[in-house]
């Protein structure tokens, strides 16, 4: 839904513009109003969690400053629309807007050892999220107090983790056939949701390309189908198959990273011999 705040961005294949427009028509709201509704609920939930931890008196008497992050590639118009939605939601006493990779850079530089960097160093931040992957390059101008400056304009694409789920569904569709999968999703929706949740929570997070293993994904109530790899209520997927799901997405992310590095090297007249892949991420960074 939020992707429509920037109409100049091409929607990924897994997003149906027709479905979104139908939902908006049914609700009688525009995209900005829907995003405001979401932020209202999110802010309410955050305050409830803070109240449980610190007490009602603390929350009522504390000024809340909200930092709102947006994709690096968003237009000024999209940023403005996001800010207006946040203001309409009434989140916080003040709102600061920064790009998602900028937020990642601030966190990373605070989390890792400061002696890893020196003034003049450049680094690329890769914020690989669920929907979008955003990148930006910075130069450290000063360490104390920390001051960084954008070196290369941010870039990004819709190649986040949700694409793995889409490719997983495509793989199962190829095994079962569109007709059978649609019947399962209609007649046994919980079985399909169980399989998706297991893939999301376990397979994606535990996949190791160096291991030759097989994942047993729960698919309860589905008939035995040896050709499709379904036995006794489990869908069997090899690590090689999972690797096939990751490969094109990782390749696109690597291409984005190489694009940032190429722009940096073209921009800097000084030598960049020390600017190596292994230098981009500190072993202490999360």
C-alpha positions in Angstrom: 0.0 0.0 0.0 2.7 2.5 1.0 4.5 2.1 -2.3 1.7 4.1 -3.9 2.9 7.1 -2.0 5.6 7.4 -4.7 3.7 6.8 -8.0 6.9 7.2 -10.1 8.3 3.9 -8.6 7.5 0.8 -10.5 5.5 -1.7 -8.4 7.1 -5.1 -8.0 5.4 -8.1 -9.6 4.0 -9.4 -6.3 2.0 -6.2 -5.8 -1.4 -5.9 -7.6 -2.3 -2.3 -8.4 -5.8 -3.5 -9.2 -6.2 -5.1 -5.8 -4.9 -2.1 -4.0 -7.2 0.3 -5.9 -10.2 -2.0 -5.1 -9.3 -1.9 -1.4 -9.0 1.9 -1.5 -12.4 2.2 -3.2 -14.0 -0.1 -0.7 -12.6 1.9 2.2 -13.4 5.3 0.7 -9.9 6.5 1.5 -6.8 7.5 -0.4 -3.4 6.0 0.1 -2.2 8.8 2.4 -5.3 8.3 4.7 -4.7 4.6 4.9 -1.0 5.1 5.8 -2.1 7.5 8.4 -4.4 4.9 9.9 -1.6 2.4 10.0 0.8 4.8 11.7 -1.9 5.7 14.2 -2.3 2.1 15.2 1.5 1.6 15.3 2.0 4.6 17.5 -0.8 3.5 19.8 0.8 0.1 20.2 4.2 1.5 20.9 2.8 3.7 23.7 1.0 0.8 25.2 4.2 -1.2 25.3 6.1 1.7 26.8 3.3 2.1 29.4 3.6 -1.6 30.4 7.4 -1.1 30.9 7.7 2.3 32.4 4.3 3.2 33.7 1.5 5.5 32.7 2.9 8.6 34.5 6.2 8.3 32.6 4.5 8.0 29.2 2.0 10.9 29.8 4.8 13.2 30.9 7.4 12.3 28.3 8.0 14.2 25.0 8.1 11.7 22.1 10.4 12.5 19.2 9.8 10.2 16.2 12.3 9.4 13.5 10.4 8.3 10.4 12.4 6.5 7.8 11.7 6.3 4.0 13.3 4.4 1.1 16.4 6.1 -0.3 15.0 6.3 -3.8 11.8 8.1 -2.9 11.0 11.4 -4.5 10.6 14.6 -2.5 6.8 14.4 -3.2 6.7 10.9 -1.7 8.6 12.0 1.4 6.2 14.9 1.8 3.2 12.6 1.5 4.7 10.3 4.1 5.3 13.2 6.5 1.7 14.5 6.0 0.4 11.0 6.8 2.5 10.9 9.9 1.3 14.3 11.0 -2.3 13.3 10.4 -1.7 10.2 12.6 -0.5 12.5 15.4 2.6 10.4 16.1 4.9 12.1 18.5 5.5 15.7 19.5 8.1 16.2 16.7 8.9 14.2 13.6 12.3 13.9 11.9 12.5 12.2 8.5 15.6 10.4 7.2 16.3 7.7 4.6 16.3 4.1 5.7 20.0 3.5 4.9 20.9 6.7 6.7 19.2 5.3 9.8 21.1 2.0 9.3 24.4 4.0 9.0 23.8 5.9 12.3 23.0 2.6 14.1 26.0 0.7 12.7 28.5 3.4 13.4 27.3 3.6 17.0 27.4 -0.2 17.4 30.8 -1.1 16.0 34.2 -0.2 17.3 35.1 3.4 16.5 38.7 2.6 15.7 37.6 0.6 12.7 37.0 3.9 10.8 39.0 7.0 10.2 38.1 10.4 8.7 38.0 10.3 4.9 36.8 6.7 4.8 33.9 5.8 2.6 31.4 3.0 3.2 28.3 1.6 1.6 25.2 0.9 3.7 23.0 -1.8 2.5 19.5 -1.9 4.1 18.0 -5.2 2.9 14.4 -5.1 4.1 11.3 -7.0 3.5 10.1 -5.2 0.4 12.9 -2.9 -0.7 16.6 -2.9 -0.6 18.1 0.6 -0.1 21.7 1.6 -0.5 23.7 4.8 0.1 27.3 5.7 0.4 28.8 8.0 3.0 32.2 9.6 3.8 33.2 10.1 7.4 34.1 13.7 7.7 34.8 13.7 11.5 34.8 11.1 14.2 34.3 13.2 17.3 31.6 14.3 17.2 30.6 12.0 14.5 29.8 13.7 11.2 29.1 11.9 7.9 28.3 13.2 4.5 26.6 11.5 1.5 29.1 10.5 -1.1 26.9 8.9 -3.7 23.2 9.3 -4.2 21.1 6.5 -2.8 19.8 3.6 -4.9 17.6 0.7 -4.4 15.1 -1.8 -5.8 12.1 -3.9 -4.8 14.2 -7.1 -4.2 13.6 -7.7 -0.5 12.9 -10.8 1.6 9.2 -11.0 0.6 10.4 -12.0 -2.9 11.6 -15.2 -1.4 8.1 -16.0 -0.3 6.8 -15.2 -3.8 9.4 -17.5 -5.4 8.6 -20.2 -2.9 4.9 -20.0 -3.9 5.9 -20.2 -7.5 8.0 -23.3 -6.9 5.1 -25.1 -5.1 2.8 -24.0 -7.9 5.2 -25.6 -10.4 5.1 -28.8 -8.4 1.4 -29.1 -7.7 0.0 -27.3 -10.7 -2.1 -24.1 -10.5 -5.4 -25.9 -10.2 -4.4 -28.1 -7.2 -2.7 -25.3 -5.4 -5.7 -23.0 -5.8 -8.0 -25.7 -4.5 -5.8 -26.2 -1.4 -5.7 -22.5 -0.7 -9.5 -22.4 -1.0 -10.5 -25.6 0.8 -7.5 -25.8 3.3 -6.3 -22.3 3.8 -4.8 -23.1 7.2 -2.6 -25.8 5.7 -1.2 -23.3 3.1 -0.7 -20.6 5.7 1.1 -23.1 8.0 3.5 -24.0 5.2 4.2 -20.3 4.4 4.8 -19.5 8.1 7.2 -22.3 8.5 9.1 -21.2 5.4 9.2 -17.6 6.7 10.1 -18.4 10.3 12.4 -21.4 9.8 13.6 -22.2 6.3 14.6 -18.7 5.2 16.4 -18.0 8.5 18.2 -21.3 8.8 19.2 -21.9 5.2 22.9 -22.6 4.8 24.2 -23.0 1.2 27.1 -25.1 2.5 24.9 -27.8 3.9 23.3 -30.5 1.8 20.1 -31.0 3.7 16.3 -31.3 3.3 13.7 -29.1 4.9 10.4 -30.8 6.1 7.8 -28.1 5.8 4.5 -28.9 7.6 1.6 -29.1 5.1 -1.2 -30.6 7.3 -4.2 -32.4 5.8 -2.7 -32.5 2.3 -2.9 -35.9 0.5 0.3 -37.9 -0.2 1.8 -36.8 -3.5 5.2 -38.3 -4.1 5.7 -36.5 -7.4 5.2 -33.2 -5.6 7.4 -34.1 -2.6 4.5 -34.3 -0.1 4.6 -37.2 2.3 2.7 -37.7 5.5 1.7 -34.1 5.8 5.1 -32.6 5.0 6.4 -30.8 2.0 10.1 -31.7 1.4 12.4 -29.1 -0.1 16.1 -29.6 -0.5 18.7 -26.9 0.3 19.6 -26.8 -3.4 16.0 -25.8 -4.2 16.1 -23.1 -1.5 19.4 -21.9 -2.9 17.6 -21.5 -6.3 15.1 -19.2 -4.5 17.8 -17.0 -3.0 20.1 -16.8 -6.0 18.5 -14.2 -8.3 17.5 -12.0 -5.4 21.0 -12.0 -4.0 22.4 -11.4 -7.5 20.3 -8.3 -7.8 21.4 -7.0 -4.4 25.1 -7.6 -5.3 24.6 -5.7 -8.5 23.2 -2.8 -6.5 26.2 -2.9 -4.2 28.7 -3.0 -7.1 26.9 0.0 -8.6 27.5 2.1 -5.5 31.1 1.0 -5.3 31.6 1.9 -9.0 30.1 5.3 -8.5 32.4 5.9 -5.5 35.5 4.9 -7.4 34.5 7.1 -10.3 33.9 10.0 -8.0 37.1 9.9 -6.0 40.3 11.0 -7.6 42.4 9.5 -4.8 43.4 5.8 -4.8 40.7 3.3 -3.6 43.0 0.3 -3.4 42.0 -0.3 0.2 38.3 -0.2 -0.6 37.7 -3.9 -0.6 34.6 -6.0 -0.2 35.8 -7.4 3.1 36.2 -3.8 4.4 32.6 -2.9 3.8 31.2 -4.6 6.9 32.8 -4.7 10.3 32.8 -8.2 12.0 31.3 -6.5 15.0 28.4 -4.9 13.0 25.0 -6.5 13.2 
